[in-house]
Amino acid sequence: MKCPFCNLEMMEGYLKAGRYVQFQEMLDGKKGQEYLVAKSFMGDAKMNGFLCPSCRKIMVDIDLVEERPQR
């Protein structure tokens, strides 16, 4: 896949985290909505994607998970 920013070839792989991968929205410097984008009951939540080593961008496809993780 070509990087949409620099047009060089991206590396295919996956982004790995602990049990959850979350996205925290920021609105005017304040926390907004929190989105759970990947989870794994046994740990190592993964999202397939691409990394551009040139411009240091990552692209991943996500399926939003409806429920939020318990804190």
Distance bins in CASP14 RR format, pairs under 12 A and 6 or more apart:
PFRMAT RR
TARGET T0000
AUTHOR 0000-0000-0000
RMODE 2
METHOD distances of the structure
MODEL  1
1 7 0 0 0 0 0 1 0 0 0 0 0
1 8 0 0 0 0 0 1 0 0 0 0 0
1 9 1 0 0 1 0 0 0 0 0 0 0
1 10 1 0 1 0 0 0 0 0 0 0 0
1 11 0 0 0 0 1 0 0 0 0 0 0
1 12 1 0 0 1 0 0 0 0 0 0 0
1 13 0 0 0 0 0 1 0 0 0 0 0
1 48 0 0 0 0 0 1 0 0 0 0 0
1 49 0 0 0 0 1 0 0 0 0 0 0
1 50 1 0 1 0 0 0 0 0 0 0 0
1 51 0 0 0 0 0 1 0 0 0 0 0
1 52 0 0 0 0 1 0 0 0 0 0 0
1 57 0 0 0 0 0 1 0 0 0 0 0
1 58 0 0 0 0 0 1 0 0 0 0 0
1 59 1 0 0 1 0 0 0 0 0 0 0
1 60 0 0 0 0 0 1 0 0 0 0 0
1 61 0 0 0 0 0 1 0 0 0 0 0
2 8 1 0 0 1 0 0 0 0 0 0 0
2 9 1 0 0 1 0 0 0 0 0 0 0
2 10 1 0 0 1 0 0 0 0 0 0 0
2 11 0 0 0 0 0 1 0 0 0 0 0
2 50 0 0 0 0 1 0 0 0 0 0 0
2 52 0 0 0 0 1 0 0 0 0 0 0
2 54 0 0 0 0 0 1 0 0 0 0 0
2 55 0 0 0 0 0 1 0 0 0 0 0
2 57 0 0 0 0 0 1 0 0 0 0 0
2 59 0 0 0 0 0 1 0 0 0 0 0
3 9 1 0 0 1 0 0 0 0 0 0 0
3 10 1 0 1 0 0 0 0 0 0 0 0
3 11 0 0 0 0 0 1 0 0 0 0 0
3 50 1 0 0 1 0 0 0 0 0 0 0
3 51 0 0 0 0 1 0 0 0 0 0 0
3 52 1 0 1 0 0 0 0 0 0 0 0
3 53 0 0 0 0 1 0 0 0 0 0 0
3 54 1 0 0 1 0 0 0 0 0 0 0
3 55 1 0 0 1 0 0 0 0 0 0 0
3 56 0 0 0 0 0 1 0 0 0 0 0
3 57 1 0 0 1 0 0 0 0 0 0 0
3 58 0 0 0 0 0 1 0 0 0 0 0
3 59 0 0 0 0 1 0 0 0 0 0 0
4 10 0 0 0 0 1 0 0 0 0 0 0
4 50 0 0 0 0 0 1 0 0 0 0 0
4 52 0 0 0 0 1 0 0 0 0 0 0
4 55 0 0 0 0 1 0 0 0 0 0 0
4 57 0 0 0 0 1 0 0 0 0 0 0
4 59 1 0 0 1 0 0 0 0 0 0 0
5 50 0 0 0 0 0 1 0 0 0 0 0
5 52 1 0 0 1 0 0 0 0 0 0 0
5 54 0 0 0 0 1 0 0 0 0 0 0
5 55 1 0 1 0 0 0 0 0 0 0 0
5 56 0 0 0 0 1 0 0 0 0 0 0
5 57 1 0 1 0 0 0 0 0 0 0 0
5 58 0 0 0 0 0 1 0 0 0 0 0
5 59 0 0 0 0 1 0 0 0 0 0 0
6 52 1 0 0 1 0 0 0 0 0 0 0
6 53 0 0 0 0 0 1 0 0 0 0 0
6 54 1 0 1 0 0 0 0 0 0 0 0
6 55 1 0 1 0 0 0 0 0 0 0 0
6 56 0 0 0 0 1 0 0 0 0 0 0
6 57 0 0 0 0 1 0 0 0 0 0 0
7 52 0 0 0 0 1 0 0 0 0 0 0
7 54 0 0 0 0 1 0 0 0 0 0 0
7 55 0 0 0 0 1 0 0 0 0 0 0
7 57 0 0 0 0 0 1 0 0 0 0 0
8 50 0 0 0 0 0 1 0 0 0 0 0
8 51 0 0 0 0 0 1 0 0 0 0 0
8 52 1 0 0 1 0 0 0 0 0 0 0
8 53 0 0 0 0 1 0 0 0 0 0 0
8 54 1 0 1 0 0 0 0 0 0 0 0
8 55 1 0 0 1 0 0 0 0 0 0 0
8 56 0 0 0 0 0 1 0 0 0 0 0
8 57 0 0 0 0 0 1 0 0 0 0 0
9 50 0 0 0 0 1 0 0 0 0 0 0
9 51 0 0 0 0 0 1 0 0 0 0 0
9 52 0 0 0 0 1 0 0 0 0 0 0
9 53 0 0 0 0 1 0 0 0 0 0 0
9 54 0 0 0 0 1 0 0 0 0 0 0
9 55 0 0 0 0 0 1 0 0 0 0 0
10 49 0 0 0 0 1 0 0 0 0 0 0
10 50 1 1 0 0 0 0 0 0 0 0 0
10 51 1 0 0 1 0 0 0 0 0 0 0
10 52 1 0 1 0 0 0 0 0 0 0 0
10 53 0 0 0 0 1 0 0 0 0 0 0
10 54 0 0 0 0 1 0 0 0 0 0 0
10 55 0 0 0 0 1 0 0 0 0 0 0
10 56 0 0 0 0 0 1 0 0 0 0 0
10 57 0 0 0 0 1 0 0 0 0 0 0
10 58 0 0 0 0 1 0 0 0 0 0 0
10 59 1 0 0 1 0 0 0 0 0 0 0
10 60 0 0 0 0 0 1 0 0 0 0 0
11 49 0 0 0 0 1 0 0 0 0 0 0
11 50 1 0 0 1 0 0 0 0 0 0 0
11 51 1 0 1 0 0 0 0 0 0 0 0
11 52 1 0 0 1 0 0 0 0 0 0 0
11 53 1 0 0 1 0 0 0 0 0 0 0
11 54 0 0 0 0 0 1 0 0 0 0 0
11 56 0 0 0 0 0 1 0 0 0 0 0
11 57 0 0 0 0 0 1 0 0 0 0 0
11 58 0 0 0 0 1 0 0 0 0 0 0
11 59 0 0 0 0 0 1 0 0 0 0 0
12 48 1 0 0 1 0 0 0 0 0 0 0
12 49 1 0 0 1 0 0 0 0 0 0 0
12 50 1 0 1 0 0 0 0 0 0 0 0
12 51 0 0 0 0 1 0 0 0 0 0 0
12 52 0 0 0 0 0 1 0 0 0 0 0
12 58 0 0 0 0 0 1 0 0 0 0 0
12 59 0 0 0 0 0 1 0 0 0 0 0
12 60 0 0 0 0 0 1 0 0 0 0 0
12 61 0 0 0 0 0 1 0 0 0 0 0
13 46 0 0 0 0 1 0 0 0 0 0 0
13 47 0 0 0 0 1 0 0 0 0 0 0
13 48 1 0 0 1 0 0 0 0 0 0 0
13 49 1 0 1 0 0 0 0 0 0 0 0
13 50 1 0 0 1 0 0 0 0 0 0 0
13 51 1 0 0 1 0 0 0 0 0 0 0
13 58 0 0 0 0 1 0 0 0 0 0 0
13 59 0 0 0 0 0 1 0 0 0 0 0
13 60 0 0 0 0 1 0 0 0 0 0 0
13 61 0 0 0 0 0 1 0 0 0 0 0
14 21 0 0 0 0 0 1 0 0 0 0 0
14 38 0 0 0 0 1 0 0 0 0 0 0
14 44 0 0 0 0 1 0 0 0 0 0 0
14 45 0 0 0 0 1 0 0 0 0 0 0
14 46 1 0 1 0 0 0 0 0 0 0 0
14 47 1 0 0 1 0 0 0 0 0 0 0
14 48 1 0 1 0 0 0 0 0 0 0 0
14 49 1 0 0 1 0 0 0 0 0 0 0
14 50 0 0 0 0 1 0 0 0 0 0 0
14 51 0 0 0 0 1 0 0 0 0 0 0
14 58 0 0 0 0 0 1 0 0 0 0 0
14 59 0 0 0 0 0 1 0 0 0 0 0
14 60 0 0 0 0 1 0 0 0 0 0 0
14 61 0 0 0 0 0 1 0 0 0 0 0
15 21 1 0 0 1 0 0 0 0 0 0 0
15 23 0 0 0 0 0 1 0 0 0 0 0
15 37 0 0 0 0 1 0 0 0 0 0 0
15 38 0 0 0 0 1 0 0 0 0 0 0
15 44 0 0 0 0 0 1 0 0 0 0 0
15 45 0 0 0 0 1 0 0 0 0 0 0
15 46 1 0 0 1 0 0 0 0 0 0 0
15 47 1 0 1 0 0 0 0 0 0 0 0
15 48 0 0 0 0 1 0 0 0 0 0 0
15 49 1 0 0 1 0 0 0 0 0 0 0
15 50 0 0 0 0 1 0 0 0 0 0 0
15 51 0 0 0 0 1 0 0 0 0 0 0
15 58 1 0 0 1 0 0 0 0 0 0 0
15 59 0 0 0 0 1 0 0 0 0 0 0
15 60 1 0 1 0 0 0 0 0 0 0 0
15 61 0 0 0 0 0 1 0 0 0 0 0
15 62 0 0 0 0 1 0 0 0 0 0 0
16 38 0 0 0 0 1 0 0 0 0 0 0
16 40 0 0 0 0 1 0 0 0 0 0 0
16 43 0 0 0 0 1 0 0 0 0 0 0
16 44 1 0 1 0 0 0 0 0 0 0 0
16 45 1 0 0 1 0 0 0 0 0 0 0
16 46 1 0 1 0 0 0 0 0 0 0 0
16 47 0 0 0 0 1 0 0 0 0 0 0
16 48 0 0 0 0 0 1 0 0 0 0 0
16 49 0 0 0 0 0 1 0 0 0 0 0
16 58 0 0 0 0 0 1 0 0 0 0 0
16 60 0 0 0 0 0 1 0 0 0 0 0
17 23 0 0 0 0 0 1 0 0 0 0 0
17 36 0 0 0 0 0 1 0 0 0 0 0
17 37 0 0 0 0 1 0 0 0 0 0 0
17 38 1 0 0 1 0 0 0 0 0 0 0
17 39 0 0 0 0 1 0 0 0 0 0 0
17 40 0 0 0 0 1 0 0 0 0 0 0
17 43 0 0 0 0 1 0 0 0 0 0 0
17 44 1 0 0 1 0 0 0 0 0 0 0
17 45 1 0 1 0 0 0 0 0 0 0 0
17 46 1 0 0 1 0 0 0 0 0 0 0
17 47 0 0 0 0 1 0 0 0 0 0 0
17 60 0 0 0 0 0 1 0 0 0 0 0
17 69 0 0 0 0 0 1 0 0 0 0 0
18 38 0 0 0 0 1 0 0 0 0 0 0
18 39 0 0 0 0 1 0 0 0 0 0 0
18 40 1 0 0 1 0 0 0 0 0 0 0
18 41 0 0 0 0 0 1 0 0 0 0 0
18 42 0 0 0 0 0 1 0 0 0 0 0
18 43 1 0 1 0 0 0 0 0 0 0 0
18 44 1 0 1 0 0 0 0 0 0 0 0
18 45 1 0 1 0 0 0 0 0 0 0 0
18 46 0 0 0 0 1 0 0 0 0 0 0
18 47 0 0 0 0 0 1 0 0 0 0 0
18 69 0 0 0 0 0 1 0 0 0 0 0
19 36 0 0 0 0 0 1 0 0 0 0 0
19 38 0 0 0 0 1 0 0 0 0 0 0
19 39 1 0 0 1 0 0 0 0 0 0 0
19 40 1 0 1 0 0 0 0 0 0 0 0
19 41 1 0 0 1 0 0 0 0 0 0 0
19 42 0 0 0 0 1 0 0 0 0 0 0
19 43 1 0 1 0 0 0 0 0 0 0 0
19 44 0 0 0 0 1 0 0 0 0 0 0
19 45 1 0 0 1 0 0 0 0 0 0 0
19 46 0 0 0 0 0 1 0 0 0 0 0
19 65 0 0 0 0 0 1 0 0 0 0 0
19 69 1 0 0 1 0 0 0 0 0 0 0
19 70 0 0 0 0 0 1 0 0 0 0 0
19 71 0 0 0 0 0 1 0 0 0 0 0
20 34 0 0 0 0 0 1 0 0 0 0 0
20 35 0 0 0 0 0 1 0 0 0 0 0
20 36 1 0 0 1 0 0 0 0 0 0 0
20 37 0 0 0 0 1 0 0 0 0 0 0
20 38 1 0 0 1 0 0 0 0 0 0 0
20 39 1 0 1 0 0 0 0 0 0 0 0
20 40 0 0 0 0 1 0 0 0 0 0 0
20 41 0 0 0 0 0 1 0 0 0 0 0
20 43 0 0 0 0 1 0 0 0 0 0 0
20 44 0 0 0 0 0 1 0 0 0 0 0
20 45 1 0 1 0 0 0 0 0 0 0 0
20 46 0 0 0 0 0 1 0 0 0 0 0
20 47 0 0 0 0 0 1 0 0 0 0 0
20 65 0 0 0 0 1 0 0 0 0 0 0
20 67 0 0 0 0 0 1 0 0 0 0 0
20 68 0 0 0 0 1 0 0 0 0 0 0
20 69 1 0 1 0 0 0 0 0 0 0 0
20 70 0 0 0 0 0 1 0 0 0 0 0
20 71 0 0 0 0 0 1 0 0 0 0 0
21 34 0 0 0 0 0 1 0 0 0 0 0
21 35 0 0 0 0 1 0 0 0 0 0 0
21 36 1 0 0 1 0 0 0 0 0 0 0
21 37 1 0 1 0 0 0 0 0 0 0 0
21 38 1 0 1 0 0 0 0 0 0 0 0
21 39 1 0 0 1 0 0 0 0 0 0 0
21 40 0 0 0 0 1 0 0 0 0 0 0
21 43 0 0 0 0 0 1 0 0 0 0 0
21 44 0 0 0 0 0 1 0 0 0 0 0
21 45 1 0 1 0 0 0 0 0 0 0 0
21 46 0 0 0 0 1 0 0 0 0 0 0
21 47 1 0 0 1 0 0 0 0 0 0 0
21 58 0 0 0 0 0 1 0 0 0 0 0
21 60 0 0 0 0 1 0 0 0 0 0 0
21 62 0 0 0 0 1 0 0 0 0 0 0
21 63 0 0 0 0 0 1 0 0 0 0 0
21 64 0 0 0 0 0 1 0 0 0 0 0
21 65 0 0 0 0 1 0 0 0 0 0 0
21 69 0 0 0 0 0 1 0 0 0 0 0
22 31 0 0 0 0 0 1 0 0 0 0 0
22 33 0 0 0 0 0 1 0 0 0 0 0
22 34 1 0 1 0 0 0 0 0 0 0 0
22 35 1 0 0 1 0 0 0 0 0 0 0
22 36 1 0 1 0 0 0 0 0 0 0 0
22 37 1 0 0 1 0 0 0 0 0 0 0
22 38 0 0 0 0 1 0 0 0 0 0 0
22 39 0 0 0 0 1 0 0 0 0 0 0
22 45 0 0 0 0 1 0 0 0 0 0 0
22 47 0 0 0 0 0 1 0 0 0 0 0
22 62 0 0 0 0 0 1 0 0 0 0 0
22 64 0 0 0 0 0 1 0 0 0 0 0
22 65 0 0 0 0 1 0 0 0 0 0 0
22 68 0 0 0 0 1 0 0 0 0 0 0
22 69 1 0 0 1 0 0 0 0 0 0 0
22 71 0 0 0 0 0 1 0 0 0 0 0
23 31 0 0 0 0 0 1 0 0 0 0 0
23 32 0 0 0 0 0 1 0 0 0 0 0
23 33 0 0 0 0 1 0 0 0 0 0 0
23 34 1 0 0 1 0 0 0 0 0 0 0
23 35 1 0 1 0 0 0 0 0 0 0 0
23 36 0 0 0 0 1 0 0 0 0 0 0
23 37 1 0 1 0 0 0 0 0 0 0 0
23 38 0 0 0 0 0 1 0 0 0 0 0
23 47 0 0 0 0 0 1 0 0 0 0 0
23 60 0 0 0 0 0 1 0 0 0 0 0
23 62 0 0 0 0 1 0 0 0 0 0 0
23 64 0 0 0 0 1 0 0 0 0 0 0
23 65 0 0 0 0 0 1 0 0 0 0 0
23 68 0 0 0 0 0 1 0 0 0 0 0
24 30 0 0 0 0 0 1 0 0 0 0 0
24 31 1 0 0 1 0 0 0 0 0 0 0
24 32 1 0 0 1 0 0 0 0 0 0 0
24 33 0 0 0 0 1 0 0 0 0 0 0
24 34 1 0 1 0 0 0 0 0 0 0 0
24 35 1 0 0 1 0 0 0 0 0 0 0
24 36 0 0 0 0 0 1 0 0 0 0 0
24 37 0 0 0 0 0 1 0 0 0 0 0
24 68 0 0 0 0 0 1 0 0 0 0 0
25 31 1 0 0 1 0 0 0 0 0 0 0
25 32 1 0 1 0 0 0 0 0 0 0 0
25 33 1 0 1 0 0 0 0 0 0 0 0
25 34 1 0 0 1 0 0 0 0 0 0 0
25 35 1 0 0 1 0 0 0 0 0 0 0
25 37 0 0 0 0 0 1 0 0 0 0 0
26 32 1 0 0 1 0 0 0 0 0 0 0
26 33 0 0 0 0 0 1 0 0 0 0 0
26 34 0 0 0 0 0 1 0 0 0 0 0
27 33 0 0 0 0 1 0 0 0 0 0 0
33 64 0 0 0 0 0 1 0 0 0 0 0
33 68 0 0 0 0 0 1 0 0 0 0 0
34 64 0 0 0 0 0 1 0 0 0 0 0
34 65 0 0 0 0 0 1 0 0 0 0 0
34 67 0 0 0 0 0 1 0 0 0 0 0
34 68 1 0 0 1 0 0 0 0 0 0 0
34 69 0 0 0 0 1 0 0 0 0 0 0
34 71 0 0 0 0 0 1 0 0 0 0 0
35 62 0 0 0 0 1 0 0 0 0 0 0
35 63 0 0 0 0 0 1 0 0 0 0 0
35 64 1 0 0 1 0 0 0 0 0 0 0
35 65 0 0 0 0 1 0 0 0 0 0 0
35 66 0 0 0 0 0 1 0 0 0 0 0
35 67 0 0 0 0 0 1 0 0 0 0 0
35 68 0 0 0 0 1 0 0 0 0 0 0
35 69 0 0 0 0 0 1 0 0 0 0 0
36 45 0 0 0 0 1 0 0 0 0 0 0
36 47 0 0 0 0 0 1 0 0 0 0 0
36 62 0 0 0 0 1 0 0 0 0 0 0
36 63 0 0 0 0 0 1 0 0 0 0 0
36 64 1 0 0 1 0 0 0 0 0 0 0
36 65 1 0 1 0 0 0 0 0 0 0 0
36 66 1 0 0 1 0 0 0 0 0 0 0
36 67 1 0 0 1 0 0 0 0 0 0 0
36 68 1 0 1 0 0 0 0 0 0 0 0
36 69 1 0 0 1 0 0 0 0 0 0 0
36 70 0 0 0 0 0 1 0 0 0 0 0
36 71 0 0 0 0 0 1 0 0 0 0 0
37 45 0 0 0 0 1 0 0 0 0 0 0
37 46 0 0 0 0 0 1 0 0 0 0 0
37 47 1 0 0 1 0 0 0 0 0 0 0
37 60 0 0 0 0 1 0 0 0 0 0 0
37 61 0 0 0 0 1 0 0 0 0 0 0
37 62 1 0 1 0 0 0 0 0 0 0 0
37 63 1 0 0 1 0 0 0 0 0 0 0
37 64 1 0 0 1 0 0 0 0 0 0 0
37 65 1 0 0 1 0 0 0 0 0 0 0
37 66 0 0 0 0 0 1 0 0 0 0 0
37 68 0 0 0 0 0 1 0 0 0 0 0
37 69 0 0 0 0 0 1 0 0 0 0 0
38 44 0 0 0 0 0 1 0 0 0 0 0
38 45 1 0 1 0 0 0 0 0 0 0 0
38 46 1 0 0 1 0 0 0 0 0 0 0
38 47 1 0 1 0 0 0 0 0 0 0 0
38 48 0 0 0 0 0 1 0 0 0 0 0
38 49 0 0 0 0 0 1 0 0 0 0 0
38 60 0 0 0 0 1 0 0 0 0 0 0
38 61 0 0 0 0 0 1 0 0 0 0 0
38 62 1 0 0 1 0 0 0 0 0 0 0
38 63 1 0 0 1 0 0 0 0 0 0 0
38 64 0 0 0 0 1 0 0 0 0 0 0
38 65 1 0 0 1 0 0 0 0 0 0 0
38 69 0 0 0 0 0 1 0 0 0 0 0
39 45 1 0 1 0 0 0 0 0 0 0 0
39 46 0 0 0 0 0 1 0 0 0 0 0
39 47 0 0 0 0 0 1 0 0 0 0 0
39 62 0 0 0 0 0 1 0 0 0 0 0
39 63 0 0 0 0 0 1 0 0 0 0 0
39 64 0 0 0 0 0 1 0 0 0 0 0
39 65 1 0 1 0 0 0 0 0 0 0 0
39 66 0 0 0 0 0 1 0 0 0 0 0
39 67 0 0 0 0 1 0 0 0 0 0 0
39 68 0 0 0 0 1 0 0 0 0 0 0
39 69 1 0 0 1 0 0 0 0 0 0 0
39 70 0 0 0 0 0 1 0 0 0 0 0
40 46 1 0 0 1 0 0 0 0 0 0 0
40 47 0 0 0 0 0 1 0 0 0 0 0
40 65 0 0 0 0 0 1 0 0 0 0 0
40 69 0 0 0 0 0 1 0 0 0 0 0
41 65 0 0 0 0 0 1 0 0 0 0 0
41 69 0 0 0 0 0 1 0 0 0 0 0
43 69 0 0 0 0 0 1 0 0 0 0 0
45 60 0 0 0 0 0 1 0 0 0 0 0
45 62 0 0 0 0 0 1 0 0 0 0 0
45 63 0 0 0 0 0 1 0 0 0 0 0
45 65 0 0 0 0 1 0 0 0 0 0 0
45 69 0 0 0 0 0 1 0 0 0 0 0
46 60 0 0 0 0 1 0 0 0 0 0 0
46 61 0 0 0 0 0 1 0 0 0 0 0
46 62 0 0 0 0 0 1 0 0 0 0 0
46 63 0 0 0 0 0 1 0 0 0 0 0
47 58 0 0 0 0 1 0 0 0 0 0 0
47 59 0 0 0 0 0 1 0 0 0 0 0
47 60 1 0 1 0 0 0 0 0 0 0 0
47 61 1 0 0 1 0 0 0 0 0 0 0
47 62 1 0 0 1 0 0 0 0 0 0 0
47 63 0 0 0 0 1 0 0 0 0 0 0
47 64 0 0 0 0 0 1 0 0 0 0 0
47 65 0 0 0 0 0 1 0 0 0 0 0
48 58 0 0 0 0 0 1 0 0 0 0 0
48 59 0 0 0 0 0 1 0 0 0 0 0
48 60 1 0 0 1 0 0 0 0 0 0 0
48 61 1 0 0 1 0 0 0 0 0 0 0
48 62 0 0 0 0 1 0 0 0 0 0 0
48 63 0 0 0 0 0 1 0 0 0 0 0
49 57 0 0 0 0 0 1 0 0 0 0 0
49 58 1 0 0 1 0 0 0 0 0 0 0
49 59 1 0 1 0 0 0 0 0 0 0 0
49 60 1 0 1 0 0 0 0 0 0 0 0
49 61 1 0 0 1 0 0 0 0 0 0 0
49 62 0 0 0 0 1 0 0 0 0 0 0
50 57 0 0 0 0 1 0 0 0 0 0 0
50 58 1 0 0 1 0 0 0 0 0 0 0
50 59 1 0 1 0 0 0 0 0 0 0 0
50 60 1 0 0 1 0 0 0 0 0 0 0
50 61 0 0 0 0 1 0 0 0 0 0 0
51 57 1 0 0 1 0 0 0 0 0 0 0
51 58 1 0 1 0 0 0 0 0 0 0 0
51 59 0 0 0 0 1 0 0 0 0 0 0
51 60 0 0 0 0 1 0 0 0 0 0 0
52 58 1 0 0 1 0 0 0 0 0 0 0
52 59 0 0 0 0 1 0 0 0 0 0 0
END
